[in-house]
Amino acid sequence: MKKLKPTILFISENFLPETNAAAARVFERGIYWKEWGYKVKYITSFPNRHMGKAHKGYSDKLFQSEIINGLDILRVKTYIPKKKDTFYRALHQISFMFSSLIASLFTKKTDAIIVTTPQFFCSISGLIVAKIKRTLFILEVADIWTNSIKATQQTSGYFYHFLKRMETLIYKRSDAIIVLTQGFKEEIVKRGIEEDKIFVVMNGAKREVFNKKVTNSDLKDKFNTRNKIVIGYAGSLGPSQGLMNIVETAAILEKEKKLNVLFLLLGEGDQKEPLIKASEGLNNIIFVGGKERNLIPKYLSIFDIGLAHLNESNAFKTTIPSKIFEMMSAGLPIL
């Protein structure tokens, strides 16, 4: 008799057509699982990241089922934040916690429930459903949530420590924890979590996608990159990335008349508008905006140097941005 593969309920706020690293990681892994014969049901939100409105092709429904590349997706309603600040983002994340909880309760029992961060609130709904249905609960930690909070905003003592205790409780209640770096594992072990249940599974990139020859003459002409050194960035434009450094660097280079260097920044994020405003009057920095995942290799092909940047907080010393793997696959030197 053929041995059946385990069934999985996977909860992730991020999924295609969102273009962030978390969405790409969940989707691409799902394709592998499908090829290997695993049956997975995904619960996610309607795409709306950084838009403040429903994504093109989606309406504001309570739920919507769809199939993407053979993957079974259930989208659930969330509050769409109209403003890009912490309070409204938190409302969005909490709304997904509740809607994913309700949706999960009405799904068939699976052998395991997997939840991925960011964001962390959905791990609460995953744990509750796993306990109710008496199934395995596996937590993937893409970012240590409270470390990221501390690194990017002011934290009040009591509230921050409450969040950290809640985060540690989720770690303790998990049957297994997947982390993206060895540093994350060491941090979680320091909180008293058993080392044996923590597994390091690093990010990666498909070399055949990023190292192939891409026709890019149209992009070179569009951005006038010929005879220039292009330092390129493709990722989130948020407080964690600390990209105001790059704007300041561009200003210094222009003041010193180093006109052969061009910064090309792809992506969306809460800091995009402040970055654009700070770069007004500079001719050596271009903000391209967010691009679909399948277009990223074409843009990487016009970079001479890839840029990976985080702010100077100690919290990010254990982080390895996924864009590093993509730039390595493209054969780029990395700054």
Secondary structure, DSSP 8 states (H G I E B T S, - for coil): ------EEEEE-S--TT--SHHHHHHHHHHHHHHHTT-EEEEEEE-S-TTTSS--TT----SEEEEEETTEEEEEE-----SS-SHHHHHHHHHHHHHHHHHHHHTS---SEEEEE-SSSHHHHHHHHHHHHHT-EEEEEESS-HHHHHHHHS---HHHHHHHHHHHHHHHHH-SEEEESSHHHHHHHHHTT--GGGEEE------HHHHSS----HHHHHHHT-TTSEEEEEES--STTT-THHHHHHHHHHHHTT-TTEEEEEE---TTHHHHHHHTTT-SSEEEEE---GGGHHHHHTT-SEE-----S-GGGGG---THHHHHHHTT--B-
